[in-house]
Amino acid sequence: MEQLLDGKEIVKSYGEGREKQLVLDHVSLEMERGGFVSVMGPSGSGKSTLLYTLSGMDSDYSGTVVFDGSTMSGLKEETLADLRRTKMGFVFQQPAFLKNLNLLDNIILPVMRENRKNGKAITVKARALMKKVGIEGLEERDIAQVSGGQLQRAGICRALMSEPEIIFGDEPTGALNSRSAQEIMELLKEINEEGTAVLVVTHDAKVAAKTKRVLFMQDGKIVSELVFGKEEGDDLDIRAEKVMRRMRQIGI
Ligand SMILES: Nc1ncnc2c1ncn2[C@@H]1O[C@H](COP(=O)(O)OP(=O)(O)OP(=O)(O)O)[C@@H](O)[C@H]1O
């Protein structure tokens, strides 16, 4: 399959002099178009930092990241912002929604800012996405009037509005109970099956078990990788057990 994302020898540090801390230590990572990858590892191992460099949210690193044919480190901030806006979707632990807007308006806000002329079409699209992710009927609700799982579904809708090539998720299920977490992962799986690549950072073996490929990080390096095959099938418990076994083997 064609490659979507290619990170090579990414090195990233925070601080200066004696305070300097190496957070990404020559990390290389390839991801194919339509891939479904998770990144696991102990707290502080560099997972979120890796996601920020791969997605162009952080440009202060050495090494190269090529996304969809563009070398991101060589792009002007404006071009990079355009790339992020049009080809990438972001889902965080909790969506940063505005309290004074209802769910629908929060979902359409970023796209409306770009393209006010097509307000009607944008709203129609957002409503269709809300239906698709199972939050139809909640359009007019305040963000305080929905559950965490519903809010995250709305976050996913917002990320899908630009029809991105990839969704980056930084602990997208981190604020949810295990049932809602699995429902959100099922949704991301469906979105992936429709062709969007998904890269999620998670602490949860059952979340990683939903993806097709798991990368394990330790001390700023990818130390192991697991690709699910026919052997595990779709059985989530077997897949999660395989993830946990690998974590025990590598001591994380
Ligand atoms: N803006 C920053 N300034 C200084 N140090 C930072 C900054 N962001 C992260 N770090 C440090 O970089 C290291 C890696 O952080 P990162 O958030 O990537 O880890 P993580 O694996 O995602 O952790 P967690 O699972 O706890 O979210 C940590 O030691 C963290 O303290």
The ligand as a MOL file (V3000), in Angstrom:
LIG
                    3D

  0  0  0     0  0            999 V3000
M  V30 BEGIN CTAB
M  V30 COUNTS 31 33 0 0 0
M  V30 BEGIN ATOM
M  V30 1 N 6.4750 21.5120 26.6000 0
M  V30 2 C 7.3270 20.7350 27.2870 0
M  V30 3 N 8.3850 21.2710 27.9150 0
M  V30 4 C 9.2710 20.5140 28.5840 0
M  V30 5 N 9.1810 19.1650 28.6910 0
M  V30 6 C 8.1270 18.5800 28.0950 0
M  V30 7 C 7.1450 19.3190 27.3650 0
M  V30 8 N 6.2310 18.4570 26.8790 0
M  V30 9 C 6.6110 17.2410 27.2900 0
M  V30 10 N 7.7430 17.3050 28.0120 0
M  V30 11 C 8.4640 16.1670 28.5890 0
M  V30 12 O 8.7700 15.2690 27.5480 0
M  V30 13 C 8.6320 13.9270 27.9830 0
M  V30 14 C 7.6860 13.1860 27.0620 0
M  V30 15 O 6.3950 13.7400 27.1830 0
M  V30 16 P 5.1400 13.1660 26.3750 0
M  V30 17 O 3.9590 13.9870 26.7630 0
M  V30 18 O 5.4850 13.0620 24.9530 0
M  V30 19 O 5.0490 11.7040 26.9920 0
M  V30 20 P 3.8590 10.6540 26.9040 0
M  V30 21 O 4.4960 9.3540 26.6440 0
M  V30 22 O 2.8210 11.1350 25.9660 0
M  V30 23 O 3.3230 10.7180 28.3950 0
M  V30 24 P 1.8370 10.5120 28.9810 0
M  V30 25 O 1.5040 9.0820 28.6920 0
M  V30 26 O 2.0040 10.7850 30.4340 0
M  V30 27 O 0.9520 11.4900 28.2810 0
M  V30 28 C 8.1610 13.9890 29.4300 0
M  V30 29 O 9.2780 13.8160 30.2820 0
M  V30 30 C 7.6130 15.3770 29.5510 0
M  V30 31 O 7.7500 15.8610 30.8620 0
M  V30 END ATOM
M  V30 BEGIN BOND
M  V30 1 1 1 2
M  V30 2 1 2 3
M  V30 3 2 2 7
M  V30 4 2 3 4
M  V30 5 1 4 5
M  V30 6 2 5 6
M  V30 7 1 6 7
M  V30 8 1 6 10
M  V30 9 1 7 8
M  V30 10 2 8 9
M  V30 11 1 9 10
M  V30 12 1 10 11
M  V30 13 1 11 12
M  V30 14 1 11 30
M  V30 15 1 12 13
M  V30 16 1 13 14
M  V30 17 1 13 28
M  V30 18 1 14 15
M  V30 19 1 15 16
M  V30 20 2 16 17
M  V30 21 1 16 18
M  V30 22 1 16 19
M  V30 23 1 19 20
M  V30 24 2 20 21
M  V30 25 1 20 22
M  V30 26 1 20 23
M  V30 27 1 23 24
M  V30 28 2 24 25
M  V30 29 1 24 26
M  V30 30 1 24 27
M  V30 31 1 28 29
M  V30 32 1 28 30
M  V30 33 1 30 31
M  V30 END BOND
M  V30 END CTAB
M  END
